[in-house]
Amino acid sequence: MRFLLTDEQREFAQTLDGMLGASGTPAVARAWAAGEHRPGRALWARLAEAGVFGLAVPERHGGAGLLPVELALSFTELGRHAVPGPLVETVAAAAFLERLGADTVAGEWLPRIVAGEAVLSLCAGADPYALDADAADAVLVVPGDTVCRTDAHGPVQTSLDPARRPARPLGGTVVARGPVVTAAAAHAVEVARLATAAQSLGLGRALLAATVSYVKQRTQFRVAIGSFQAVKHRLADTLIGLEFAQPLVHAAALAVAAGAPSAGREVAAAKVAAGEAGYAAARTALQLHGALGYTEELDLSLWIRKARPLRDAWGTPADCRARVLSG
């Protein structure tokens, strides 16, 4: 497959990159990790103005329709800039509500998601925790063929990534039951995996760029460490992993857009490749930054500590490989 982005898609990604680059996302992420959500919600509103959340919402509710390619481009930039919050969970919740067919509930939440006025978290699958439930306006919990809405949650748990704040949802009101819930949840998981894969890809790109810049400046024996053969090989391996993951992410987005029967497997394959590539980039960044890479004060730690949680979110590599092999 020869995949080329359109001029409009490239301009959209570049605009989002520029906006986020000027938004001071490290400070936003540190505030979010401390439980201070106002800077994050302000950035959330700017993302809504840029049209990010409308990419997962149908036109009749004020969105642009589900546009998986543009959604993947958006989340690549969100990962590149380490934007905190339940971004994946909100777009997955939007995809879930659209497929659920409950017009009353969808009409209540989807226009607010597009406008950046509502933050949702979705808890579907085997993971009993909802991401950033303390910051969400509501949490949708899908145990089997039932979906419940709740505003209550247990204590926030610690995470390798301090900007990820999982909590167990408590109680809730039943919104819908039946096979339609199961089908909608499966679609939402596909969207969540695609967005998470794109985040991992952007995260890896940012880590690689920062590491390349650092090894050009850091010297040993009066020469830049970037001139050492072992360092070049490590960076080349990292780049190859990211370059191989990118077309898988784009192909998965096209499969979701087309409603292809193979979409679930293609999304799972993209999730494995991008998650592993992002995690490898984090390990490379940690090693080549040396002792500096282990410090929390370094903003790069915000990216490094995201890599493994993103790799495992919405399906571990083992889960996604099993999905690929399921046929």
N, C-alpha and C positions, 0 to 999 in steps of 0.2 A: 504494500500500500504506500502510495506517495501522498503524504499529507502536508498541505501548505495552508497556513492561516490566511484569511482575507486581510486586506488593508484595515478594515474596520475592527477586526478582532485584535490585530497587532496594536492599533492605536488605543483601543480600550485597555489592553494590558499595560501599555506604556503610561497612560494617564493614571491608572490605578497605582502603578509603581511610583510615579512622581508624587502623587498625593500622600501615599503612605510614607515615602521617604522624608516628607516634610512634617510628619505628624508626631515625631518623637515617640515611636512605638516602644522602645525600651523602658521609658518612664511610665508609659501606660501599662505595660506588662508588669512592672514592679508594683505599681499601685494595685492592680487587679489581684496579684498574689497576696497582697496584704489585706484584701477584702474591701478595698476602696474602689467602687465601681464607676464613679462619676466620669473620670477621664475615658474609661472604656466605653461608657454609654455615649459620650460625646463623639468618639470616633465611630461608634456603631451608626450614629445618625448620619455621619458623613459618608459612610459606606452605602447607606440606604439611598442617599442623594445621588451617588454614583451609579445606582441601579443594581447593586450586587444581589440583594435579596429578591428583587423582582425576577431574577433569572430562574427561580424555582417556583414561581407562582403564575397560574394561568391568567390570561388577559382579562377574563370576566371579573377577576378580583383585583385588578389594577397592576398585574405583573406583566412580564414580557413572554410568559409561557415558559415551560421547562426547556432551557437551552443548555444542554450538558457541556458542549464545547466551551462556551463562554463562562459557564460555571467553573469548569476546570481551570481556565485561564485566570479567573478571579482568585481561586483558592491557591493557585501557585504563587500569586503575588502576596496573598495573606500569609502564606507560609514563609515566603522570602523575608517578610518584615516582622514575623513572630507576633502577629496580632492576637491578643488573648480573647477569651470568651467562647461561648457555645455556638460558634459560627456554623460548624458542620451540623450540629444538632438542630439548629433553627431551620436551616434549609432542608434537612431531612424531615423535620416535623411538618414543614410546608408541603413537601412532596407527599407525605403520609396523609395529611388532611385533604389534599386535592384528590387522591385516589380513594379516600374513605367514602366520599360521596355524601357526607353529612353536611348539607348546605348551611345549616344553622351555625354549626361549629366553624366550618371553613369561612363563612361570611363574617364571623366574629374576629377571627385571628389573621387570616391571610392579608387583608388590606393593611392591617397594623404591622405585619411583618415587612411588607413592601415599604412602608413609610418609615421603618426603623423604630416604631413605637413599641414593639413587642419583642421580647427575647424569650424564646422557648427552649426547653431541653427535652430530648426524647430518650426514653429508656426502653430499648427493644432488644430482644435476644437474651443471651445468658448472663450478661453483666447486670448485677442488681443495683448498680450505682448510676446516678444521673450526673452529667457534668454541669458544674456551676449552677446547681439547683438554687443556691442562695441568691444568685443574681437574676434568675429567670422569673418571668411573670407567671409562668405555669410550667408544669412538667407533665408530659404525656407518657404514661407507663403502659406497655403492651405485654401483659402476661398471657401468652397463647393467643386465643381468638377474642380477647377482650381488651379494650383500651379504656384507661381511667385517666382523669385529669386531677392533679393534686397541686396544692400550693405549699404543702408541708414536707419537711425533710429532716433527717437526722443530722448529727454533727458532720461538719466538713472534714474529710479525710486528707491526710498528707499524700503528696504525689512526688514522683521524681522531678516532674516539672511543677514548680510552685504555682505557676499561673493556671494549672489545671486543678480545679477544686471539686472533686467528686463527693457526692452525699447520697445516702439512701433515701428514696422517696417514701413518704408515709401516707397511708390512707388513700383517699381519692374518691371521686365520683365517676361511676361508669358512664361513658359517652356512647359506646357502641359495642356490639358483639357480633360474632359470626365469621364466616369465611372471608368476607370482604375486608375484615380487620387483618387477617393473616396475609392476604394478598397485598394490601396497602403497606403493611410492615415490611414485607419482602422487597417491595419497590423502594421504600425509604432506606433500607439497609444498603441497597445498590447505590443510591445517591450519596449516602454517607460515606461509603467506601471510596467512591470516585473522588469526592471532595477531599477526603483524608489523604488519598494517594497524591492528589495535586498539591496539598499542603506539604507533604513529605518531599516532593520534588522541589518545590520552591525553597524549603528549608535547606535541603542539600546544596542547592545552587548558591545560596547565601553563605553557607559554611565554607564551601570550596573557594568562593571569591575572597572571603576574609582570610583564609589560610594562604592562598597564593600571594595576597598582598603582604602578609606577615613574613613569609619565608624570603621575600625579596629584600626585606629590611633587616631581619635578624641575622647577625653575623657570628661565625665561629672560625677561629684560625684566620681571621681578617678577611673572610669571604662570606657572601650571603649563603645561608644554608639551603636556599633554593637551587643552588648550583650542584648540590650533592646528588649523586645518582639515585641513592635510596629514597631521597625525598621526592625526586622527579617521578620515580616509579609509583610511589604511594599516591601522589596527586593524579597521575595518569589513570590508575586503577579506579580512583574515586570518580573521575570525569567519565570514564567508560560506563560505570554503573548508572550514572545519571543520564547519559546519552541514550543508553538502551532502555531506560525506564520511560523516558518522555514519549516516544511513539506508542508505547503500550497504554499510557494514560489517555492520549488523544484518540487512539483506536477504541478504547473502552467508552469514551464520551460519545463517539459516533455510534457505537452499538446501542447505547442507552437512548440516544436521540432517535434512532430508527426503530426502537422497540424490538431489536433482534433477539431471537431465542437464545443466542449465545452471550447475551449482554452480561448475565450474572457471572459467567466464567471469565469473560474478558475483564470485567471490573476487578474480580478477585486476583487475576494475574497481574494487573496493573498495580493493585494494592501491595502485593508481595514485592514486586520489582522496585517500586518507588519507596516503599517503607524500608527495605533492606539497603537501598542506595542512600537514602537520607541518613540512616543509622551509621553506615560506613563512613559517610562524610563527617558525621559528628565525631567518630572515633579518630579519623584522620586529623581533624581540627584539634582535638584534645591532645593528641600525641605531638603534633608538630608545633603547637604553641608552647609545649613544655610545661614548666611549673605555672606559667601564666594562665594556661588553659584550665587549671583546677580552681581558679579563684572565682567566687561568686560576684565579686565587684566588677569583673570584666563583663561588659554587656554581651559578649559572645556566649557566655554561659546560658543566657536565656534561650539561645538557639540550640546549643549542645544538649541541654536538659529536656528539650522537647522531642528529640529524635526518637528515643525508644518508646515513650508513651504513644506517639503518633503511629509508630510501626505496629503497635499492638491494638490500637483503638479500632473498634468496629470490625474485629476479626484478626486474630493473631496470624502470623505467617503460616502456621500449621493449619489453621481453620481455612484460610484462603487457598492454600495448596489443595486441601481436601475438596474444596468447591470446584477448583479447576479440574481435578481428576474425576469428579462425579459424573461428567458427561452430560 
